[in-house]
Amino acid sequence: MNLIEPILADAALVTTLRRDIHAHPELCFEEVRTADLIAKALGDWGIPIHRGLGKTGVVGIVKNGSSSRAVGLRADIDALPMTEHNHFPHRSQHHGKMHACGHDGHTAMLLAAAKHLAKHRNFDGTVYLIFQPAEEGGGGAHAMMKDGLFEKFPMEAIFGAHNWPGMAVGQFALRSGPVFASSNEFRITIRGKGAHAAMPNNGIDPVPVACQMVQAFQTIVTRNKRPLDTAVISVTMIHAGEATNVIPDSCELQGTVRTFTTEVLDLVEQRMQTIAEATCAAFETRCEFAFKRNYPPTINHSAETEFARALLGEVVGPENVLDFEPTMGAEDFSFYLQQKPGCYFLIGNGDGAHREGGHGLGPCMLHNPSYDFNDELIPLGATAWVRLAERWLGTAR
C-alpha cells in the first residue's frame, strides 16, 4: 500500500479522536458534541468551517491556488439507537446508543485527510470536507442540501465511502450504476369488527385478511415485475389483538420495500395498494394504506467511478480494487448523487480480528452490538481521500 507518511505519523492522534467519538455516540440531528469535536480539530489545523447545515452538519473548506474548481468529500457522523455489547475502554458511555456502523471511523478518516490537506495543499482549487449528520434514517444528506449545501459550496463532484466488514483491509470495492437500493416503508391498517373468539360469525376478523395480504404481496415480486428487475417486499411487523379469546377489530402490517429503480418502486407501490384495498374489500373490511419513500437508490456515475477506481488502484494496487456486488441496504448519499456526479465506494474493515479484548460475542458486522471500526483503516482511508482530491484538482478535466 502506498500510504502517505505524515498521515501514518498522525495515526495515533486521529485514532484517539475516533475512540472519543465512539465512546460518546449521538443519534441523528443530535450530534452536537461530535460536531464540536470536528469543528475544534479543523479549527486547530487552520481550516475555516461552516456549521449548521442539516442542523448539526459541519463543512470544512481547504483552498489553494487560483482555480475555481472544487470537489466534495463526505463522512457521516451519527450513531445508532442500540446498546453496545463491547467492554473495551472506548465502548459507548451512553446506554442505548452505539457507533455500530463505523461513522466514527468515517469521520476519523476524513479528519486525518483534512489535516494533511491543510498542511500540504498540493492541489489547485477547493476541497469541501462534508461532515454529515443523520444518515441512519434521518436523511441528513437531504437536510444539508435543503439548507443550501451545493449553493453555498459549489462543487463539481462528490465522493463518499463506507467501511465493509468481511472485506480485507487494503481492499476497496466499487462499481458504476446502482449500488444501494431505495429504502421505503409501508403501514397498512385493516379495520374489521371485533367479536368473541368462540363466535367469529358475529364479527369480521382482520387477521385472515392480513395473512392473505402478506402472501399476495410476494406475487408482485414473482409475477408483476420483470424477472431481471430487483425488488424486496418484507412484512416485518404484524400487530393485532389483546386477548386470546377476542377477535380484534383491527390488524396492522408494517414493513419495508427495496428497489434499485424508481420505475420498479412505482410498480410495487401501486400493486401493493391495489392488493391491500381489494383484499380488504373481498372480506368486507376497510383498508388504510400508507407508503413512505425514504431514501432513493444510490446510483454511481460512470466517469467518477472509473476515476476513483484508477486512483484507488494506485494506492493499493489494481488487484485490490474489487467489483462491488450491489446490496439491498440503503444510503442517503443517494440524495447527493441525484444532483451531483460522484461515486460511493467501500473500504475493507477486515474480519473482526482487530477488536481488543473485551469485545462482545458475535461477528464484527455492521449494525451488530459487537462491532468496532478497524483503526488500521484510518491512514489508508485518509491517503485515499488526499490522493483523490489532489488528482481531481490537479488535472485539467
C-alpha positions as CSV (number, residue, x, y, z in Angstrom):
1,M,0.0,0.0,0.0
2,N,1.2,3.5,-0.9
3,L,0.4,5.3,2.3
4,I,1.3,8.9,3.0
5,E,4.0,9.1,5.7
6,P,2.8,12.2,7.5
7,I,-0.7,10.6,7.8
8,L,0.8,7.5,9.2
9,A,2.7,9.7,11.8
10,D,-0.6,11.2,12.8
11,A,-2.5,7.9,13.1
12,A,-2.3,7.7,16.9
13,L,-3.7,11.2,17.3
14,V,-6.6,10.6,15.0
15,T,-7.3,7.1,16.5
16,T,-7.7,8.9,19.8
17,L,-10.3,11.2,18.2
18,R,-12.1,8.2,16.7
19,R,-12.3,6.4,20.0
20,D,-13.5,9.6,21.7
21,I,-16.3,9.8,19.2
22,H,-17.1,6.1,19.6
23,A,-17.3,6.5,23.4
24,H,-19.8,9.4,23.0
25,P,-22.3,8.4,20.3
26,E,-25.1,10.7,19.3
27,L,-28.2,10.0,17.3
28,C,-29.4,11.7,14.1
29,F,-29.6,15.5,14.4
30,E,-28.3,15.3,18.0
31,E,-24.6,15.2,17.1
32,V,-23.7,18.4,19.0
33,R,-20.7,17.1,20.9
34,T,-19.4,15.3,17.8
35,A,-19.8,18.4,15.7
36,D,-18.0,20.4,18.3
37,L,-15.1,17.9,18.3
38,I,-14.9,18.1,14.5
39,A,-15.0,21.9,14.4
40,K,-12.3,22.2,17.1
41,A,-10.0,19.8,15.2
42,L,-10.5,21.6,11.9
43,G,-10.0,25.0,13.6
44,D,-6.8,23.8,15.3
45,W,-5.5,22.9,11.8
46,G,-6.4,26.3,10.4
47,I,-9.3,25.1,8.3
48,P,-12.3,27.5,8.0
49,I,-15.6,25.9,8.8
50,H,-19.3,26.4,8.3
51,R,-21.7,25.0,10.8
52,G,-25.5,24.5,10.9
53,L,-26.3,22.9,7.6
54,G,-28.7,20.0,8.4
55,K,-28.8,21.3,11.9
56,T,-25.5,19.7,13.1
57,G,-23.5,19.4,9.9
58,V,-20.0,20.8,9.6
59,V,-18.3,21.8,6.4
60,G,-14.5,22.4,6.3
61,I,-13.0,24.4,3.5
62,V,-9.5,23.9,2.3
63,K,-8.4,26.2,-0.6
64,N,-5.2,26.6,-2.6
65,G,-4.2,28.4,-5.7
66,S,-6.5,30.3,-8.0
67,S,-8.7,27.7,-9.6
68,S,-12.5,27.9,-9.1
69,R,-12.8,24.1,-9.3
70,A,-13.9,22.2,-6.3
71,V,-14.6,18.6,-5.1
72,G,-16.6,17.4,-2.1
73,L,-15.6,14.6,0.3
74,R,-18.3,13.3,2.7
75,A,-18.3,11.4,6.0
76,D,-21.4,10.6,8.1
77,I,-21.2,11.3,11.9
78,D,-24.2,9.8,13.6
79,A,-24.7,6.7,15.7
80,L,-27.4,4.0,16.0
81,P,-30.1,3.6,18.7
82,M,-28.7,0.3,20.0
83,T,-26.9,-1.0,23.1
84,E,-23.2,-1.9,22.7
85,H,-22.0,-5.3,24.0
86,N,-18.3,-4.5,23.9
87,H,-16.4,-3.8,27.1
88,F,-13.1,-2.3,25.9
89,P,-12.2,1.2,27.2
90,H,-13.7,3.2,24.4
91,R,-17.1,1.4,24.5
92,S,-20.2,3.6,24.4
93,Q,-20.8,5.6,27.5
94,H,-24.4,6.2,26.6
95,H,-26.7,3.2,27.0
96,G,-28.9,2.6,24.0
97,K,-26.6,4.5,21.6
98,M,-23.7,3.0,19.7
99,H,-21.4,3.6,16.7
100,A,-22.3,0.2,15.2
101,C,-21.9,1.3,11.6
102,G,-18.4,2.9,11.7
103,H,-19.4,6.5,11.2
104,D,-16.9,7.3,13.9
105,G,-14.2,5.8,11.6
106,H,-15.5,7.6,8.5
107,T,-15.2,10.8,10.4
108,A,-11.7,10.0,11.6
109,M,-10.5,9.1,8.1
110,L,-11.8,12.4,6.7
111,L,-10.3,14.4,9.7
112,A,-6.9,12.7,9.0
113,A,-7.1,13.7,5.4
114,A,-8.2,17.3,6.3
115,K,-5.1,17.7,8.5
116,H,-2.8,16.7,5.7
117,L,-4.6,18.7,3.0
118,A,-4.5,21.8,5.1
119,K,-0.7,21.5,5.8
120,H,0.5,20.5,2.3
121,R,-2.1,21.9,-0.1
122,N,-0.8,20.0,-3.1
123,F,-3.7,21.0,-5.4
124,D,-5.3,23.9,-7.2
125,G,-8.8,24.6,-6.1
126,T,-11.1,23.8,-3.1
127,V,-11.8,20.7,-1.1
128,Y,-15.0,20.7,0.8
129,L,-15.0,18.4,3.8
130,I,-18.6,17.4,4.5
131,F,-19.3,16.0,7.9
132,Q,-22.9,15.0,7.6
133,P,-25.4,14.2,10.4
134,A,-28.4,11.8,10.4
135,E,-27.5,9.2,7.8
136,E,-29.2,6.5,9.9
137,G,-32.8,7.1,8.9
138,G,-32.8,10.9,9.3
139,G,-31.9,11.8,5.7
140,G,-29.2,14.2,6.8
141,A,-27.9,14.5,3.2
142,H,-31.2,15.8,2.1
143,A,-31.3,18.2,5.1
144,M,-27.9,19.6,4.2
145,M,-28.9,20.1,0.6
146,K,-32.2,21.7,1.7
147,D,-30.1,24.2,3.7
148,G,-28.0,25.1,0.6
149,L,-25.0,22.8,0.7
150,F,-24.4,22.9,-3.1
151,E,-25.4,26.5,-3.4
152,K,-23.0,27.7,-0.6
153,F,-20.3,25.3,-1.6
154,P,-20.5,24.7,-5.4
155,M,-18.6,21.5,-6.3
156,E,-18.1,19.6,-9.5
157,A,-18.4,16.2,-7.9
158,I,-18.9,14.5,-4.6
159,F,-17.4,11.3,-3.2
160,G,-18.2,9.1,-0.2
161,A,-17.0,5.8,1.4
162,H,-18.2,3.2,3.8
163,N,-16.3,0.6,5.7
164,W,-17.2,-3.0,4.8
165,P,-16.7,-5.9,7.3
166,G,-15.6,-9.2,5.7
167,M,-13.6,-7.4,3.0
168,A,-9.9,-7.4,3.8
169,V,-8.0,-4.3,5.0
170,G,-6.2,-3.0,2.0
171,Q,-9.1,-3.6,-0.4
172,F,-11.7,-1.3,-1.9
173,A,-14.8,-2.1,-3.9
174,L,-16.9,0.0,-6.2
175,R,-19.0,-0.1,-9.4
176,S,-20.9,2.3,-11.6
177,G,-24.7,2.2,-11.6
178,P,-27.0,1.2,-8.7
179,V,-25.0,0.1,-5.6
180,F,-27.5,0.6,-2.8
181,A,-31.3,0.2,-3.0
182,S,-34.0,2.6,-2.2
183,S,-35.5,2.4,1.3
184,N,-39.3,2.7,1.7
185,E,-41.8,1.9,4.5
186,F,-45.4,0.9,4.4
187,R,-48.1,0.8,7.1
188,I,-51.5,-1.0,6.4
189,T,-54.3,-1.0,8.8
190,I,-57.2,-3.5,8.3
191,R,-60.4,-2.4,10.0
192,G,-62.8,-5.3,10.9
193,K,-65.3,-5.9,13.6
194,G,-64.4,-7.3,17.0
195,A,-66.2,-10.3,18.5
196,H,-65.9,-13.2,20.9
197,A,-63.4,-15.7,19.5
198,A,-65.9,-18.5,20.1
199,M,-68.5,-16.7,17.9
200,P,-66.5,-15.5,14.9
201,N,-69.6,-15.2,12.8
202,N,-70.6,-12.1,14.9
203,G,-67.5,-10.2,13.8
204,I,-65.3,-9.5,10.8
205,D,-61.8,-10.9,11.6
206,P,-59.0,-8.8,10.2
207,V,-56.3,-11.4,10.9
208,P,-57.1,-13.8,8.0
209,V,-57.2,-10.7,5.7
210,A,-53.7,-9.8,6.8
211,C,-52.5,-13.4,6.2
212,Q,-53.9,-13.3,2.6
213,M,-52.4,-9.9,2.0
214,V,-48.9,-10.9,3.1
215,Q,-48.9,-13.9,0.8
216,A,-50.3,-11.9,-2.1
217,F,-47.6,-9.2,-1.8
218,Q,-45.0,-11.8,-2.9
219,T,-46.8,-12.3,-6.2
220,I,-45.7,-8.7,-7.1
221,V,-42.1,-9.8,-6.9
222,T,-42.7,-13.1,-8.7
223,R,-45.4,-12.2,-11.2
224,N,-45.7,-8.5,-11.8
225,K,-42.2,-7.1,-12.2
226,R,-39.7,-8.3,-14.8
227,P,-37.6,-11.2,-13.6
228,L,-34.4,-9.2,-14.3
229,D,-35.5,-6.3,-12.1
230,T,-34.8,-6.4,-8.4
231,A,-37.3,-5.8,-5.5
232,V,-37.7,-6.9,-1.9
233,I,-41.0,-6.7,0.0
234,S,-40.7,-7.6,3.6
235,V,-43.6,-7.5,6.1
236,T,-41.7,-7.2,9.3
237,M,-44.4,-6.4,11.8
238,I,-48.0,-7.7,12.3
239,H,-49.9,-6.3,15.3
240,A,-53.4,-7.4,16.3
241,G,-55.4,-8.3,19.4
242,E,-55.0,-8.0,23.1
243,A,-56.6,-11.3,24.4
244,T,-56.7,-14.9,23.2
245,N,-60.5,-15.1,23.3
246,V,-61.2,-11.9,21.4
247,I,-61.3,-11.3,17.7
248,P,-59.6,-7.9,17.2
249,D,-61.3,-5.2,15.3
250,S,-58.1,-4.1,13.6
251,C,-54.8,-5.5,12.4
252,E,-51.7,-3.5,11.3
253,L,-49.0,-4.6,8.9
254,Q,-45.7,-2.7,8.6
255,G,-42.6,-3.4,6.6
256,T,-40.1,-2.2,4.0
257,V,-39.7,-2.2,0.2
258,R,-36.3,-2.1,-1.5
259,T,-35.7,-1.5,-5.2
260,F,-32.9,-0.2,-7.5
261,T,-35.1,1.9,-9.8
262,T,-37.9,4.3,-9.3
263,E,-39.9,2.6,-12.1
264,V,-39.9,-0.7,-10.2
265,L,-40.8,1.1,-7.0
266,D,-43.8,2.8,-8.7
267,L,-45.0,-0.6,-9.8
268,V,-44.6,-2.2,-6.3
269,E,-46.3,0.6,-4.5
270,Q,-49.3,0.7,-7.0
271,R,-49.7,-3.1,-6.9
272,M,-49.4,-3.2,-3.1
273,Q,-52.2,-0.6,-2.7
274,T,-54.4,-2.4,-5.2
275,I,-53.9,-5.8,-3.5
276,A,-54.4,-4.3,0.0
277,E,-57.6,-2.5,-0.9
278,A,-59.1,-5.3,-3.0
279,T,-58.3,-7.9,-0.4
280,C,-59.9,-5.9,2.3
281,A,-63.0,-5.3,0.1
282,A,-63.3,-9.0,-0.6
283,F,-63.5,-9.7,3.2
284,E,-65.8,-6.7,3.9
285,T,-63.1,-4.9,5.9
286,R,-61.8,-1.4,5.4
287,C,-58.2,-0.5,4.4
288,E,-55.9,2.3,5.4
289,F,-52.8,2.3,3.2
290,A,-49.7,4.4,3.8
291,F,-46.5,4.2,1.8
292,K,-43.4,6.4,2.7
293,R,-40.4,6.8,0.4
294,N,-37.3,7.4,2.4
295,Y,-34.0,7.1,0.5
296,P,-33.7,6.8,-3.3
297,P,-31.4,4.2,-4.8
298,T,-27.7,5.1,-4.7
299,I,-26.5,5.2,-8.3
300,N,-22.8,5.9,-9.0
301,H,-21.9,7.9,-12.1
302,S,-19.7,6.1,-14.6
303,A,-16.9,8.7,-15.2
304,E,-16.4,9.4,-11.5
305,T,-16.5,5.7,-10.6
306,E,-13.7,5.0,-13.2
307,F,-11.8,8.0,-11.9
308,A,-12.0,6.6,-8.3
309,R,-11.2,3.0,-9.5
310,A,-7.9,4.2,-11.1
311,L,-6.9,6.4,-8.2
312,L,-7.6,3.7,-5.6
313,G,-5.7,1.2,-7.7
314,E,-2.6,3.4,-7.4
315,V,-3.0,3.4,-3.6
316,V,-3.5,-0.4,-3.0
317,G,-2.8,-2.0,-6.4
318,P,-5.4,-2.6,-9.1
319,E,-5.9,-6.2,-8.0
320,N,-7.2,-4.9,-4.6
321,V,-9.9,-2.7,-6.2
322,L,-12.8,-5.1,-6.4
323,D,-16.2,-5.0,-8.2
324,F,-18.9,-4.3,-5.6
325,E,-21.9,-6.5,-5.6
326,P,-24.9,-4.2,-5.1
327,T,-26.7,-4.5,-1.8
328,M,-30.4,-4.0,-0.9
329,G,-29.3,-1.8,2.0
330,A,-29.8,1.9,1.7
331,E,-27.6,5.0,2.0
332,D,-28.6,8.7,1.9
333,F,-25.6,9.6,-0.1
334,S,-28.1,8.8,-2.9
335,F,-29.6,12.3,-2.5
336,Y,-26.2,13.9,-3.4
337,L,-25.8,11.7,-6.5
338,Q,-29.2,12.9,-7.8
339,Q,-27.8,16.4,-8.1
340,K,-24.1,16.0,-8.5
341,P,-21.9,13.5,-10.3
342,G,-19.9,11.3,-7.9
343,C,-19.1,7.8,-6.6
344,Y,-19.7,6.0,-3.3
345,F,-17.2,3.2,-2.6
346,L,-16.3,0.6,0.0
347,I,-13.2,0.2,2.1
348,G,-12.5,-3.2,3.7
349,N,-12.8,-3.3,7.5
350,G,-11.4,-6.9,7.9
351,D,-12.8,-9.9,9.6
352,G,-13.1,-8.5,13.2
353,A,-9.7,-9.8,14.5
354,H,-8.7,-6.2,15.2
355,R,-11.1,-5.9,18.1
356,E,-9.3,-5.7,21.5
357,G,-10.1,-8.0,24.4
358,G,-13.5,-7.2,25.9
359,H,-15.4,-7.2,22.7
360,G,-18.9,-8.8,22.7
361,L,-19.8,-12.1,21.3
362,G,-20.7,-12.4,17.6
363,P,-19.2,-11.1,14.4
364,C,-17.9,-7.6,13.7
365,M,-20.7,-6.8,11.2
366,L,-22.5,-3.5,10.6
367,H,-25.3,-2.8,13.0
368,N,-24.1,-5.6,15.3
369,P,-23.7,-4.8,19.1
370,S,-20.2,-6.3,18.9
371,Y,-19.0,-4.1,16.0
372,D,-16.0,-1.8,16.2
373,F,-14.3,0.2,13.5
374,N,-10.8,-1.0,12.5
375,D,-8.4,1.8,13.2
376,E,-5.9,0.4,10.7
377,L,-8.2,1.9,8.1
378,I,-7.6,5.5,9.2
379,P,-4.3,6.1,7.3
380,L,-5.5,4.1,4.3
381,G,-8.8,5.9,4.0
382,A,-7.1,9.3,4.6
383,T,-4.5,8.6,2.0
384,A,-7.2,7.7,-0.5
385,W,-9.1,10.9,0.2
386,V,-6.0,13.1,-0.1
387,R,-4.9,11.4,-3.4
388,L,-8.4,11.7,-4.8
389,A,-8.6,15.4,-4.0
390,E,-5.1,16.1,-5.3
391,R,-5.8,14.2,-8.5
392,W,-9.2,15.7,-9.1
393,L,-8.0,19.3,-8.6
394,G,-4.5,18.8,-10.1
395,T,-5.5,17.6,-13.5
396,A,-7.5,19.6,-16.2
397,R,-10.8,17.8,-17.0
